[in-house]
Amino acid sequence: MKLLFVYKVLDLCLCRWAQLRMIIDEIETNVEVLRVNHPVSYKTHIGGGYYVSITSGFNCIDIRKFYLPYGQTDHKPTRRGIALRLGEWTEIKKIINTINDKFPTLGTTLPCFYNEHHLDPLVALQCRDCHPFMN
């Protein structure tokens, strides 16, 4: 799925969209902390190598893909992603329900960890969406 924000494109698969939908309140809580100029350091995984982050000093919600450089243990950001200004975040929050209503598949999709195959811990650990940087 691709959403276009005045020259910005966010490309998320269904399960990442579902995960993003699930954490909207969590994101909004951190945005409110950011708006009152309190320190914020929020980062959460939404599947694959994608993370949502909010950091003090940057008035945006960053949704970005990360990668793990060979031989290193810390993952690094790629250029693939989007930094939504706070006003853009407010607008996307307003239209998420409309998007889900217009495209029912988006509104009913669940993240992969709700699938039956995640009941087996060994299989769940091999899920590349949940654990993108496992060898």
N, C-alpha and C positions, 0 to 999 in steps of 0.2 A: 504494500500500500504506500502511495506517495502523497504527501500533503505539500502544497506549494504555499509559501509565505513570502510574498514580494521578493523574488529572486532567491529564496531559500527553499531547499527541498529536504524533506525528511522521509527516508525510505525504511519502513519497518515491515517485517513479516507479521502474519496474524498473531502468532504467539507473543511477539514483542509488544504489539499493540495491546493485547490483552493484559500483559504485565504492566504496561504503562497506565492503562485504565485502573488497575488495582491499586496503584500507589499515588493516585492524584491527590488524595487528602494529605498524605505524607509530604508530597512535594509542596502543596499549598501551605502547610504548616511551616516549612522551612523558608518559603518565599515571604511569609508574613514576618518571620524573624529577620530576614534580610531587609525588608522594607523599613523596619524600625532601627536599622543600623547596628544590630547585635551581631556578634561573630557567628558565622555559619560555615560548616564544613560537612556537607552532605554528599554522599555518593552511594548509589545503589545499582545493582546489576539487573538488567531487564531481559537478559538472554543473549546468547551468542557472545560476541565481544562488546556488546552495547551497554553503556552505563548512563545514568542520569546523574548529573552533579550540579550542586549549587555551592558557591564559594563566596565568602565575604570579599568585597572589593570588585566583584564582577556582578553587575545587575542583570543577570541572565540565568536561564535554565539551560544547561548544556546537555544535549543528548548526542552521544558520540560513540563510535566504535573504537575499541582499543586493540592492540596486538602485543604479543610477547616477543621481543627481539631474541634471536638465537643466543643461547648461553646466558641469558639474564633472567632475573626472577621478578622484576617489576614490569608491569605492562605499561605501554606508552599509548598516547592518543594518536589517532589517525586524522586525516583531513575529512574523513567521511562522518558527517554529523551536522548538527545544527545548534546554534546558540540563540535561543529565543529570548528576546527582551521581555521584561516583565509585562509590558502591555500586550505583546504577542501571546504570552502565556495566558493572560486573562481572556483573550479572544478565543484561543484554542479550547480552553476549558468550557467556554460557552457553547461551542459547536460540537463537542465530543458526543453528547447525547443525540444530536441531530445526525451526525455521521453514523452512529450505531443504529439509529432507527432507519436511515435510508439504505444502509447495507447491513442486513441482519446477521450475516456471517461475522462481521466485525464485532457486533454486539454480543454474540453468543460464544465466541471463541475463548477458550481458556488457555492459560500458560501450560507448557509441556509438563510441568511437575504435577499437574492434576491428572495426567494420563495414567492408565492402568500399569504401564510398563515401569513407572517410577516406584511401584510398590516393592519391587525387588531392589534392595540397596546396591547390589553389584551392577545391575543394569542402569540404575539411576546415576551412579558414579561415572558411567561411560557416556552419559548424555552430553553431546558436544554443545548443546544449547545452554545447559545448566553449568557445565564445566568446560568453557572454551579453551582454557589454557593448560588442560591436563595433557600429559604426554601419552 
